């Protein structure tokens, strides 16, 4: 606070105002509270008498909310064009106060169309506690690669004010070539398939 915590403002006329910048540091636990600071003022009045006063200043401490994307994944891992797939997103609040009543608003991004635009309520997201959400998309005209989706959200801060933000989520997408579904559809080989394939071998064994 200055060199020795004091300022000399020289003469001040009636009604005159001055601004003094002060850096004040508070702990994260003070988020959403009112911190008070006392200021001692001494001066000489028009009658050359020295006087002093003490003023108390109330400082409202606003907490910081910093939502960070930890990871993202898709299910199924191979996206089928024109079919719905899920995008799981893990987030964490690296700020100093809780994001109260966090609401996420899914929206389409280029060739990725959301299957539902209904908002998702995540509730209170505390500091340093990971949480996750799942969004559903339908892909069209995409290739293998990483796509950036934008997910808007709103929340109340430690002072009860509604604030907005946007999650920029990278999604690594692998487009299905169709071989995965064909192999899955073939399933296990049955007894009838074995008989049809190796009938001659069975006949030799029976004759022997």
N, CA and C of each residue as an Amber inpcrd file, in Angstrom:
protein
   624
   0.8530000  -1.1760000   0.0000000   0.0000000   0.0000000   0.0000000
   0.8950000   1.2330000   0.0000000   1.1870000   1.7250000  -1.1990000
   2.1010000   2.8590000  -1.2710000   3.4840000   2.4380000  -0.7980000
   4.3060000   3.4030000  -0.3720000   5.6420000   3.0660000   0.1390000
   5.5720000   2.6340000   1.5930000   4.7980000   3.3340000   2.3720000
   4.6710000   2.9820000   3.7880000   3.2040000   2.8380000   4.1980000
   2.3480000   2.6100000   3.2030000   0.9300000   2.4540000   3.5040000
   0.2080000   3.7680000   3.6780000   0.7740000   4.8590000   3.1430000
   0.1240000   6.1630000   3.2840000   0.2790000   6.9600000   1.9970000
  -0.5950000   7.9370000   1.8100000  -0.5740000   8.7940000   0.6350000
  -0.7350000  10.2480000   1.0810000  -0.0120000  11.1190000   0.4120000
  -0.1430000  12.5520000   0.6510000  -0.8570000  13.1610000  -0.5520000
  -2.0600000  13.6990000  -0.3030000  -2.9010000  14.1860000  -1.3960000
  -2.8790000  15.6990000  -1.5530000  -2.0730000  16.3940000  -0.7550000
  -1.9980000  17.8550000  -0.7900000  -3.3740000  18.4400000  -0.4780000
  -3.6440000  19.6280000  -1.0210000  -4.9020000  20.3080000  -0.6950000
  -6.0530000  19.7290000  -1.5170000  -7.2120000  19.6250000  -0.8770000
  -8.4200000  19.1740000  -1.5710000  -9.5230000  20.1830000  -1.3050000
 -10.0950000  20.7040000  -2.3810000 -11.1810000  21.6680000  -2.2550000
 -12.4780000  20.9460000  -1.9150000 -13.4660000  21.7090000  -1.4710000
 -14.7740000  21.1260000  -1.1360000 -15.4040000  20.5140000  -2.3890000
 -15.8750000  19.2770000  -2.2570000 -16.4980000  18.5920000  -3.3970000
 -15.5160000  17.9270000  -4.3360000 -14.2260000  18.0790000  -4.0800000
 -13.2220000  17.4670000  -4.9480000 -13.0520000  15.9910000  -4.6040000
 -12.7690000  15.1600000  -5.6290000 -12.5790000  13.7230000  -5.4080000
 -11.2360000  13.2820000  -5.9790000 -10.6800000  12.2770000  -5.3680000
  -9.4270000  11.6970000  -5.8280000  -9.5850000  10.1720000  -5.8760000
  -8.8250000   9.5310000  -6.7470000  -8.8450000   8.0660000  -6.8560000
  -7.4760000   7.5180000  -6.5050000  -7.4660000   6.5010000  -5.6540000
  -6.2140000   5.8650000  -5.2510000  -6.3290000   4.3730000  -5.5610000
  -5.5000000   3.8580000  -6.4820000  -5.5580000   2.4150000  -6.7720000
  -4.8940000   1.6060000  -5.6670000  -5.5810000   0.5540000  -5.2050000
  -5.0590000  -0.3180000  -4.1590000  -5.2350000  -1.7690000  -4.6000000
  -4.1830000  -2.5700000  -4.4860000  -4.2710000  -4.0040000  -4.7480000
  -4.5350000  -4.7280000  -3.4400000  -5.6490000  -5.4650000  -3.4040000
  -6.0320000  -6.2000000  -2.2020000  -6.1280000  -7.6800000  -2.5540000
  -5.4860000  -8.5220000  -1.7830000  -5.4730000  -9.9590000  -2.0290000
  -6.2790000 -10.6610000  -0.9370000  -7.1840000 -11.5450000  -1.3620000
  -8.0180000 -12.2850000  -0.4160000  -7.8840000 -13.7770000  -0.6910000
  -8.2320000 -14.5810000   0.2760000  -8.1830000 -16.0320000   0.1190000
  -9.4350000 -16.5050000  -0.6170000  -9.3820000 -17.6800000  -1.2660000
 -10.5600000 -18.2020000  -1.9680000 -11.7720000 -18.3820000  -1.0600000
 -11.5460000 -18.6190000   0.2300000 -12.6640000 -18.8090000   1.1510000
 -13.4840000 -17.5400000   1.3540000 -12.9440000 -16.3950000   0.9320000
 -13.6630000 -15.1320000   1.0910000 -14.6240000 -14.8600000  -0.0580000
 -14.6990000 -15.7710000  -1.0440000 -15.5660000 -15.5600000  -2.1960000
 -17.0200000 -15.4170000  -1.7610000 -17.6900000 -14.3900000  -2.3000000
 -19.0950000 -14.1620000  -1.9910000 -19.3370000 -13.4080000  -0.7090000
 -18.2810000 -12.9580000  -0.0480000 -18.4340000 -12.2530000   1.2230000
 -18.0710000 -10.7740000   1.0710000 -18.3230000 -10.0290000   2.1350000
 -17.9490000  -8.6170000   2.1770000 -16.7750000  -8.4620000   3.1430000
 -15.6610000  -7.9920000   2.6330000 -14.4690000  -7.7660000   3.4440000
 -14.3590000  -6.2790000   3.7560000 -14.0850000  -5.9420000   4.9910000
 -13.9830000  -4.5360000   5.3870000 -12.5250000  -4.1360000   5.5630000
 -12.2560000  -2.8800000   5.2740000 -10.9250000  -2.3020000   5.4670000
 -11.0940000  -0.9120000   6.0660000 -10.3010000  -0.6130000   7.0570000
 -10.3640000   0.7060000   7.7000000  -9.3100000   1.6330000   7.1180000
  -9.6710000   2.9040000   6.9840000  -8.7700000   3.9140000   6.4140000
  -8.7080000   5.0890000   7.3830000  -7.5010000   5.3960000   7.8340000
  -7.3020000   6.5470000   8.7260000  -6.9670000   7.7780000   7.8920000
  -7.6510000   8.8730000   8.1710000  -7.4710000  10.1190000   7.4130000
  -7.1320000  11.2470000   8.3930000  -6.0930000  11.9720000   8.0910000
  -5.7350000  13.1450000   8.9050000  -5.5780000  14.3470000   7.9840000
  -5.9780000  15.4950000   8.4830000  -5.9370000  16.7050000   7.6510000
  -5.9560000  17.9370000   8.5470000  -5.7090000  19.0660000   7.9330000
  -5.7820000  20.3510000   8.6160000  -6.9270000  21.1470000   8.0030000
  -7.8480000  21.6110000   8.8380000  -9.0180000  22.3220000   8.3120000
  -8.6970000  23.7810000   8.0540000  -9.7370000  24.5240000   7.6880000
  -9.5390000  25.9350000   7.3230000  -9.1330000  26.8010000   8.5060000
  -9.3020000  26.2990000   9.7290000  -8.9020000  27.0350000  10.9230000
  -7.5350000  26.5800000  11.4370000  -6.8240000  25.8350000  10.5900000
  -5.4700000  25.3460000  10.9110000  -5.4770000  24.3600000  12.0670000
  -6.5950000  23.6780000  12.2640000  -6.6600000  22.6550000  13.2910000
  -6.4880000  21.2730000  12.6520000  -5.6720000  20.4580000  13.2560000
  -5.4290000  19.0990000  12.7570000  -6.5280000  18.1620000  13.2460000
  -7.1050000  17.4540000  12.3530000  -8.1810000  16.5250000  12.6950000
  -7.8940000  15.1620000  12.0520000  -8.5360000  14.1320000  12.5760000
  -8.3760000  12.7830000  12.0240000  -9.7160000  12.0600000  12.0450000
  -9.8980000  11.1970000  11.0990000 -11.1130000  10.3980000  10.9970000
 -10.7220000   8.9750000  10.5800000 -11.6180000   8.0380000  10.8680000
 -11.4330000   6.6480000  10.4370000 -12.6690000   6.2190000   9.6600000
 -12.4580000   5.8080000   8.4560000 -13.5510000   5.3560000   7.6020000
 -13.4190000   3.8420000   7.3750000 -14.5470000   3.1710000   7.2830000
 -14.5670000   1.7380000   7.0100000 -15.1200000   1.5110000   5.6050000
 -14.3620000   0.8030000   4.7910000 -14.7520000   0.5380000   3.4080000
 -15.1360000  -0.9420000   3.2860000 -16.2930000  -1.2090000   2.7070000
 -16.7330000  -2.5790000   2.4620000 -16.3750000  -3.0100000   1.0420000
 -15.7130000  -4.1380000   0.9420000 -15.2580000  -4.6390000  -0.3520000
 -15.9480000  -5.9730000  -0.6260000 -16.7190000  -6.0480000  -1.7080000
 -17.3990000  -7.2830000  -2.0810000 -16.4290000  -8.1570000  -2.8730000
 -16.2130000  -9.3770000  -2.4050000 -15.2580000 -10.2890000  -3.0340000
 -16.0110000 -11.2220000  -3.9760000 -15.7130000 -11.1060000  -5.2570000
 -16.3410000 -11.9670000  -6.2650000 -15.4450000 -13.1730000  -6.5370000
 -16.0270000 -14.3650000  -6.4020000 -15.2700000 -15.5780000  -6.6680000
 -15.0720000 -15.7970000  -8.1570000 -14.0500000 -16.5600000  -8.4900000
 -13.7310000 -16.8470000  -9.8830000 -14.1800000 -18.2560000 -10.2370000
 -14.8820000 -18.3860000 -11.3690000 -15.2760000 -19.6830000 -11.9100000
 -14.5190000 -19.8930000 -13.2120000 -13.7890000 -20.9990000 -13.2910000
 -12.9880000 -21.3040000 -14.4790000 -13.2410000 -22.7620000 -14.8640000
 -14.1580000 -22.9740000 -15.8260000 -14.5130000 -24.3210000 -16.2530000
 -13.5290000 -24.7730000 -17.3290000 -12.8780000 -25.9170000 -17.0850000
 -11.8410000 -26.4460000 -17.9740000 -12.2440000 -27.8380000 -18.4480000
 -12.0240000 -28.1220000 -19.7310000 -12.3480000 -29.4280000 -20.3020000
 -11.1860000 -30.3800000 -20.0540000 -11.4570000 -31.4810000 -19.3260000
 -10.4240000 -32.4640000 -19.0280000 -10.2410000 -33.4500000 -20.1790000
 -11.3470000 -34.0080000 -20.6640000 -11.2620000 -35.0100000 -21.7280000
 -12.6170000 -35.1470000 -22.3970000 -12.6220000 -35.8440000 -23.5350000
 -13.8680000 -36.1140000 -24.2560000 -13.7210000 -37.4490000 -24.9850000
 -14.8350000 -38.1350000 -25.1520000 -14.8370000 -39.4160000 -25.8480000
 -16.1940000 -39.6210000 -26.5000000 -16.2690000 -40.5860000 -27.4170000
 -17.5170000 -40.8620000 -28.1200000 -17.9030000 -42.3280000 -27.9680000
 -19.1970000 -42.5840000 -28.0610000 -19.7090000 -43.9510000 -28.0700000
 -20.8180000 -44.0400000 -29.1150000 -20.7250000 -44.9570000 -30.0560000
 -19.6060000 -45.8960000 -30.2270000 -18.3400000 -45.1780000 -30.6840000
 -17.2210000 -45.8910000 -30.5870000 -15.9480000 -45.2690000 -30.9630000
 -15.8790000 -44.9820000 -32.4590000 -16.5800000 -45.7800000 -33.2610000
 -16.6480000 -45.5440000 -34.7050000 -18.0190000 -44.9550000 -35.0310000
 -18.0070000 -43.6980000 -35.4540000 -19.2410000 -42.9680000 -35.7210000
 -19.8170000 -43.3870000 -37.0670000 -21.1160000 -43.6490000 -37.0870000
 -21.8060000 -44.0010000 -38.3190000 -22.5180000 -42.7580000 -38.8490000
 -22.2500000 -42.4080000 -40.0990000 -22.8630000 -41.2290000 -40.7050000
 -24.3910000 -41.3800000 -40.6860000 -25.0690000 -40.3260000 -40.1950000
 -26.5240000 -40.3210000 -40.1810000 -27.1480000 -40.9800000 -38.9670000
 -26.3170000 -41.5460000 -38.0720000 -26.8490000 -42.1940000 -36.8770000
 -26.3450000 -41.4640000 -35.6220000 -27.1410000 -41.5570000 -34.5630000
 -26.8180000 -40.8450000 -33.3250000 -25.6340000 -41.4860000 -32.6010000
 -24.7580000 -40.6500000 -32.1020000 -23.6770000 -41.1030000 -31.2360000
 -23.5890000 -40.1770000 -30.0360000 -22.9940000 -40.6630000 -28.9620000
 -22.8890000 -39.9000000 -27.7160000 -21.4950000 -39.3190000 -27.5540000
 -21.4370000 -38.0950000 -27.0550000 -20.1690000 -37.4360000 -26.7430000
 -20.1160000 -37.1910000 -25.2410000 -19.2090000 -37.8750000 -24.5580000
 -19.0350000 -37.7110000 -23.1160000 -17.9320000 -36.6920000 -22.8600000
 -18.2440000 -35.6900000 -22.0260000 -17.3190000 -34.5930000 -21.7680000
 -17.0590000 -34.5100000 -20.2730000 -15.7930000 -34.5410000 -19.8820000
 -15.3920000 -34.3870000 -18.4790000 -14.8630000 -32.9780000 -18.2690000
 -15.4120000 -32.2920000 -17.2560000 -15.0170000 -30.9150000 -16.9820000
 -14.6280000 -30.7820000 -15.5110000 -13.9370000 -29.6800000 -15.2080000
 -13.5550000 -29.3900000 -13.8280000 -13.5330000 -27.8790000 -13.6470000
 -13.8720000 -27.4360000 -12.4440000 -13.8540000 -26.0190000 -12.1060000
 -12.5390000 -25.7020000 -11.4120000 -11.6600000 -24.9670000 -12.0930000
 -10.3460000 -24.6210000 -11.5580000 -10.3300000 -23.2210000 -10.9530000
 -11.5020000 -22.6640000 -10.6920000 -11.5840000 -21.3210000 -10.1310000
 -11.4510000 -21.3150000  -8.6180000 -12.0640000 -20.3060000  -7.9920000
 -11.9900000 -20.1590000  -6.5340000 -13.3440000 -20.2770000  -5.8630000
 -14.4240000 -20.3770000  -6.6460000 -15.7580000 -20.4820000  -6.0550000
 -16.6200000 -21.4170000  -6.8910000 -17.7150000 -21.8680000  -6.3030000
 -18.6140000 -22.8290000  -6.9370000 -19.4230000 -22.1730000  -8.0550000
 -19.5500000 -22.8860000  -9.1680000 -20.4630000 -22.4580000 -10.2380000
 -21.8440000 -22.9930000  -9.8740000 -22.7250000 -22.1220000  -9.4330000
 -24.0180000 -22.5350000  -8.9020000 -25.0350000 -22.7090000 -10.0270000
 -25.7690000 -23.8340000  -9.9620000 -26.8460000 -24.0700000 -10.9220000
 -26.3790000 -24.0670000 -12.3630000 -25.2950000 -24.7780000 -12.6570000
 -24.7300000 -24.7730000 -14.0090000 -25.6980000 -25.4110000 -15.0060000
 -26.0260000 -24.6780000 -16.0610000 -26.9170000 -25.1450000 -17.1260000
 -26.1570000 -25.1640000 -18.4450000 -26.2350000 -26.2800000 -19.1500000
 -25.5700000 -26.4460000 -20.4390000 -26.6160000 -26.4450000 -21.5340000
 -26.3300000 -25.7370000 -22.6390000 -27.2720000 -25.6080000 -23.7490000
 -26.6540000 -26.2290000 -25.0080000 -27.0210000 -27.4830000 -25.3300000
 -26.4520000 -28.1270000 -26.5240000 -26.8430000 -27.3740000 -27.7920000
 -25.9210000 -27.3180000 -28.7320000 -26.2060000 -26.6900000 -30.0130000
 -25.4090000 -27.3970000 -31.1110000 -25.9160000 -27.2900000 -32.3290000
 -25.2690000 -27.9390000 -33.4700000 -23.9940000 -27.1950000 -33.8320000
 -23.0210000 -27.9380000 -34.3630000 -21.7410000 -27.3730000 -34.7720000
 -21.3690000 -27.9030000 -36.1440000 -21.5930000 -27.1200000 -37.1870000
 -21.2320000 -27.5370000 -38.5310000 -21.9740000 -28.7920000 -38.9470000
 -21.2270000 -29.8540000 -39.2570000 -21.8170000 -31.1190000 -39.6880000
 -22.1780000 -32.0390000 -38.5300000 -22.1260000 -31.5280000 -37.3230000
 -22.5460000 -32.2770000 -36.1320000 -23.8170000 -31.6420000 -35.5920000
 -24.9270000 -32.3600000 -35.7240000 -26.2370000 -31.8490000 -35.3260000
 -26.6620000 -32.5080000 -34.0200000 -27.0730000 -31.6960000 -33.0370000
 -27.5210000 -32.2680000 -31.7590000 -28.8820000 -32.9140000 -31.9580000
 -29.0790000 -34.0650000 -31.3260000 -30.3600000 -34.7590000 -31.4430000
 -31.3900000 -34.1790000 -30.4990000 -30.9560000 -33.3990000 -29.4880000
 -31.8780000 -32.7390000 -28.5670000 -31.2580000 -31.4250000 -28.1120000
 -32.0320000 -30.3450000 -28.2080000 -31.5460000 -29.0220000 -27.8040000
 -31.9870000 -28.6630000 -26.3900000 -32.5700000 -29.6160000 -25.6670000
 -33.0040000 -29.3570000 -24.2970000 -31.7940000 -29.0900000 -23.4080000
 -31.9280000 -28.1180000 -22.5150000 -30.8190000 -27.7660000 -21.6270000
 -30.5500000 -28.9020000 -20.6410000 -29.2960000 -28.9860000 -20.2030000
 -28.8640000 -30.0190000 -19.2590000 -28.4500000 -29.3360000 -17.9570000
 -29.0750000 -29.7480000 -16.8520000 -28.7980000 -29.1460000 -15.5500000
 -27.7480000 -29.9760000 -14.8130000 -26.5890000 -29.3700000 -14.5470000
 -25.5140000 -30.0570000 -13.8330000 -25.4730000 -29.6970000 -12.3520000
 -26.2500000 -28.6950000 -11.9520000 -26.2560000 -28.2930000 -10.5490000
 -25.0210000 -27.4940000 -10.1780000 -24.6600000 -27.5650000  -8.9000000
 -23.4900000 -26.8270000  -8.4110000 -22.2090000 -27.5970000  -8.7410000
 -21.2940000 -26.9140000  -9.4120000 -19.9970000 -27.5220000  -9.7580000
 -18.9450000 -26.9160000  -8.8320000 -18.5240000 -27.7060000  -7.8430000
 -17.5620000 -27.2140000  -6.8640000 -16.1570000 -27.1320000  -7.4490000
 -15.2810000 -26.4940000  -6.7090000 -13.8940000 -26.3070000  -7.1440000
 -13.1340000 -27.6280000  -7.0360000 -12.3830000 -27.9390000  -8.0920000
 -11.4750000 -29.1020000  -8.1380000 -12.1820000 -30.4480000  -8.0170000
 -13.4680000 -30.4960000  -8.3620000 -14.1980000 -31.7660000  -8.3560000
 -14.6880000 -32.0310000  -9.7830000 -14.1360000 -33.0320000 -10.4730000
 -14.5470000 -33.3050000 -11.8610000 -16.0090000 -33.7220000 -11.9450000
 -16.6410000 -33.3540000 -13.0180000 -18.0000000 -33.7890000 -13.3180000
 -18.0990000 -34.0380000 -14.8130000 -19.1500000 -34.7130000 -15.2300000
 -19.2600000 -35.0860000 -16.6440000 -20.6640000 -34.8390000 -17.1570000
 -20.7880000 -34.7270000 -18.4610000 -22.0710000 -34.6010000 -19.1370000
 -21.9920000 -35.3320000 -20.4640000 -23.1510000 -35.7310000 -20.9700000
 -23.2150000 -36.4720000 -22.2270000 -24.1630000 -35.7720000 -23.1880000
 -23.6810000 -35.5370000 -24.4090000 -24.4780000 -34.9180000 -25.4550000
 -24.6310000 -35.9010000 -26.6100000 -25.7440000 -35.8110000 -27.3260000
 -26.0010000 -36.7020000 -28.4610000 -25.9580000 -35.9070000 -29.7570000
 -25.2250000 -36.4320000 -30.7480000 -25.0650000 -35.7710000 -32.0320000
 -25.3540000 -36.7460000 -33.1710000 -25.6460000 -36.1750000 -34.3230000
 -25.7740000 -36.9340000 -35.5710000 -24.7910000 -36.3190000 -36.5570000
 -23.8750000 -37.1390000 -37.0790000 -22.8370000 -36.6460000 -37.9780000
 -23.2720000 -36.7690000 -39.4330000 -22.8760000 -35.7950000 -40.2240000
 -23.1530000 -35.8280000 -41.6620000 -21.9680000 -35.2320000 -42.4090000
 -21.5420000 -35.9200000 -43.4630000 -20.4840000 -35.4380000 -44.3470000
 -19.2090000 -35.0820000 -43.5680000 -18.7260000 -36.0370000 -42.7580000
 -17.4740000 -35.8230000 -42.0340000 -16.5050000 -36.9450000 -42.3790000
 -15.2400000 -36.6990000 -42.1000000 -14.1870000 -37.7010000 -42.2670000
 -13.4590000 -37.8690000 -40.9410000 -12.5290000 -38.7790000 -40.8940000
 -11.7450000 -38.9690000 -39.6730000 -10.9880000 -37.6960000 -39.3310000
 -11.0360000 -37.3210000 -38.0750000 -10.3320000 -36.1190000 -37.6600000
 -10.8760000 -35.5930000 -36.3430000 -10.3490000 -34.4520000 -35.9150000
 -10.7630000 -33.8040000 -34.6660000 -11.6490000 -32.6080000 -34.9940000
 -12.8250000 -32.5750000 -34.3840000 -13.7940000 -31.5100000 -34.6070000
 -14.0240000 -30.7610000 -33.2990000 -14.0930000 -29.4390000 -33.3990000
 -14.2870000 -28.5900000 -32.2250000 -15.7570000 -28.2370000 -32.0980000
 -16.3620000 -28.6240000 -30.9750000 -17.7540000 -28.2630000 -30.7220000
 -17.7970000 -27.1960000 -29.6330000 -18.7580000 -26.2910000 -29.7530000
 -18.9230000 -25.1970000 -28.8030000 -20.1840000 -25.4560000 -27.9790000
 -20.0210000 -25.4880000 -26.6630000 -21.1280000 -25.8020000 -25.7630000
 -21.3410000 -24.6220000 -24.8050000 -22.3580000 -23.7800000 -25.0400000
 -22.6220000 -22.6550000 -24.1350000 -23.1670000 -23.1320000 -22.7920000
 -22.9030000 -22.3570000 -21.7540000 -23.4360000 -22.6710000 -20.4290000
 -23.6540000 -21.3770000 -19.6410000 -24.5000000 -21.4610000 -18.6210000
 -24.7470000 -20.3430000 -17.7090000 -24.6530000 -20.8490000 -16.2700000
 -24.3750000 -19.9330000 -15.3510000 -24.2740000 -20.2900000 -13.9390000
 -24.4050000 -19.0290000 -13.0930000 -24.6150000 -19.2050000 -11.7930000
 -24.6110000 -18.0980000 -10.8550000 -23.2970000 -18.1020000 -10.0840000
 -22.7040000 -16.9190000  -9.9420000 -21.4470000 -16.8400000  -9.2150000
 -21.7040000 -16.6860000  -7.7170000 -20.6490000 -16.4280000  -6.9620000
 -20.7630000 -16.3400000  -5.5100000 -21.5720000 -15.1360000  -5.0420000
 -21.8120000 -14.1770000  -5.9280000 -22.6250000 -13.0060000  -5.5850000
 -24.0530000 -13.1380000  -6.0960000 -24.3970000 -14.3100000  -6.6600000
 -25.7550000 -14.5380000  -7.1340000 -26.0540000 -13.9460000  -8.4980000
 -25.0300000 -13.5600000  -9.2450000 -25.2250000 -12.9800000 -10.5730000
 -25.0800000 -14.0620000 -11.6410000 -26.0030000 -14.0510000 -12.6270000
 -25.9460000 -15.0240000 -13.7230000 -24.8700000 -14.6120000 -14.7170000
 -23.9730000 -15.5420000 -15.0320000 -22.9000000 -15.2950000 -15.9850000
 -22.9150000 -16.3830000 -17.0500000 -22.2940000 -16.0930000 -18.1910000
 -22.2770000 -17.0120000 -19.3240000 -20.8520000 -17.4510000 -19.6470000
 -20.7580000 -18.5860000 -20.3030000 -19.4780000 -19.0900000 -20.7630000
 -19.6830000 -20.0840000 -21.8890000 -18.5980000 -20.5280000 -22.5080000
 -18.6650000 -21.5010000 -23.5950000 -17.5270000 -22.5060000 -23.4390000
 -17.8930000 -23.7960000 -23.5380000 -16.8960000 -24.8510000 -23.5380000
 -16.4690000 -25.1450000 -24.9700000 -15.1880000 -25.1040000 -25.2420000
 -14.6540000 -25.4910000 -26.5470000 -14.0950000 -26.9070000 -26.4080000
 -14.8510000 -27.8680000 -26.9470000 -14.5350000 -29.2830000 -26.7230000
 -14.0130000 -29.9100000 -28.0120000 -12.7770000 -30.4260000 -28.0210000
 -12.2800000 -31.1490000 -29.2010000 -12.7740000 -32.5930000 -29.1740000
 -13.4070000 -33.0310000 -30.2690000 -13.8940000 -34.4010000 -30.4020000
 -13.1080000 -35.1020000 -31.4990000 -12.4260000 -36.1770000 -31.1500000
 -11.7210000 -36.9700000 -32.1450000 -12.6780000 -38.0260000 -32.6790000
 -13.0600000 -37.9020000 -33.9620000 -14.0670000 -38.7820000 -34.5520000
 -13.4340000 -39.7200000 -35.5650000 -13.8320000 -40.9760000 -35.4860000
 -13.4370000 -41.9880000 -36.4570000 -14.6970000 -42.5140000 -37.1260000
 -14.7810000 -42.3420000 -38.4330000 -15.9840000 -42.7280000 -39.1720000
 -15.9570000 -44.2250000 -39.4470000 -17.0810000 -44.8860000 -39.2100000
 -17.1810000 -46.3200000 -39.4400000 -17.1140000 -46.6270000 -40.9290000
 -16.3260000 -47.6560000 -41.2770000 -16.2150000 -48.0780000 -42.6740000
 -17.2230000 -49.1570000 -43.0310000 -17.9490000 -49.6650000 -42.0370000
 -18.9560000 -50.6960000 -42.2820000 -18.4740000 -52.0850000 -41.9430000
 -17.1540000 -52.2860000 -41.8340000 -16.6330000 -53.6220000 -41.5320000
 -16.9520000 -54.0230000 -40.1000000 -17.0450000 -53.0150000 -39.1920000
 -17.3370000 -53.3400000 -37.7990000 -18.7200000 -53.9480000 -37.6660000
 -19.7130000 -53.3490000 -38.3730000 -21.0790000 -53.8570000 -38.2640000
 -21.2250000 -55.2100000 -38.9440000 -20.4740000 -55.4410000 -40.0520000
 -20.5740000 -56.7120000 -40.7500000 -20.0190000 -57.8460000 -39.9010000
 -18.8730000 -57.5900000 -39.2490000 -18.2960000 -58.6300000 -38.4120000
 -19.1750000 -58.9190000 -37.2130000 -19.8210000 -57.8800000 -36.6870000
 -20.6910000 -58.0740000 -35.5410000 -21.9420000 -58.8350000 -35.9460000
 -22.4200000 -58.5760000 -37.1950000 -23.6400000 -59.2210000 -37.6390000
 -23.4190000 -60.6900000 -37.9370000 -22.1760000 -61.0610000 -38.3330000
 -21.9190000 -62.4520000 -38.6700000 -22.0660000 -63.3560000 -37.4690000
 -21.6270000 -62.8940000 -36.2710000 -21.8270000 -63.6190000 -35.0340000
 -21.0370000 -64.9200000 -35.0040000 -21.2780000 -65.7630000 -33.9930000
 -20.5610000 -67.0250000 -33.8640000 -21.0270000 -68.0390000 -34.8860000
 -20.1370000 -68.9900000 -35.2190000 -20.4630000 -70.0260000 -36.1970000
 -21.2710000 -71.1200000 -35.5080000 -22.4160000 -71.5270000 -36.1190000
 -23.2800000 -72.5380000 -35.5380000 -22.9530000 -73.9300000 -36.0510000
 -23.6170000 -74.9520000 -35.4560000 -23.3840000 -76.3450000 -35.8490000
 -23.8120000 -76.5730000 -37.2900000 -24.9360000 -75.9490000 -37.7010000
 -25.4170000 -76.1260000 -39.0760000 -24.4010000 -75.6160000 -40.0780000
 -23.7140000 -74.5150000 -39.7280000 -22.6940000 -73.9700000 -40.6300000
 -21.5140000 -74.9280000 -40.7470000 -21.1520000 -75.5800000 -39.6330000
 -20.0380000 -76.5220000 -39.6750000 -20.3780000 -77.7500000 -40.5190000
 -21.6280000 -78.2470000 -40.3800000 -22.0500000 -79.4130000 -41.1650000
 -22.0550000 -79.0950000 -42.6450000 -22.5550000 -77.8760000 -42.9810000
 -22.6270000 -77.4990000 -44.3900000 -21.2440000 -77.3460000 -44.9970000
 -20.2780000 -76.9300000 -44.1770000 -18.9380000 -76.6940000 -44.7000000
 -18.1110000 -77.9790000 -44.7760000 -18.2200000 -78.8580000 -43.7550000
 -17.3520000 -80.0380000 -43.6700000 -18.1510000 -81.3470000 -43.7750000
 -19.1980000 -81.3580000 -44.6530000 -20.0440000 -82.5540000 -44.7790000
 -19.2480000 -83.7630000 -45.2740000 -18.2900000 -83.4980000 -46.1580000
 -17.5290000 -84.6070000 -46.7300000 -16.6520000 -85.2790000 -45.6970000
 -16.1040000 -84.4340000 -44.7640000 -15.2640000 -84.9950000 -43.7320000
 -16.0790000 -85.8450000 -42.7560000 -17.2760000 -85.3700000 -42.4390000
 -18.1740000 -86.1320000 -41.5460000 -18.5710000 -87.4490000 -42.1700000
 -18.8340000 -87.4300000 -43.5190000 -19.2320000 -88.6560000 -44.2040000
 -18.1080000 -89.6880000 -44.1910000 -16.8700000 -89.2620000 -44.3750000
 -15.7240000 -90.1820000 -44.3370000 -15.6090000 -90.8120000 -42.9540000
 -15.7860000 -89.9980000 -41.8890000 -15.6980000 -90.5370000 -40.5490000
 -16.7640000 -91.5760000 -40.2770000 -18.0160000 -91.3110000 -40.7420000
 -19.1350000 -92.2350000 -40.5260000 -18.8670000 -93.5590000 -41.2450000
 -18.4040000 -93.4910000 -42.5140000 -18.1230000 -94.7110000 -43.2890000
 -16.9970000 -95.5070000 -42.6510000 -15.9940000 -94.7900000 -42.1250000
 -14.8900000 -95.5060000 -41.4540000 -15.3930000 -96.2020000 -40.2110000
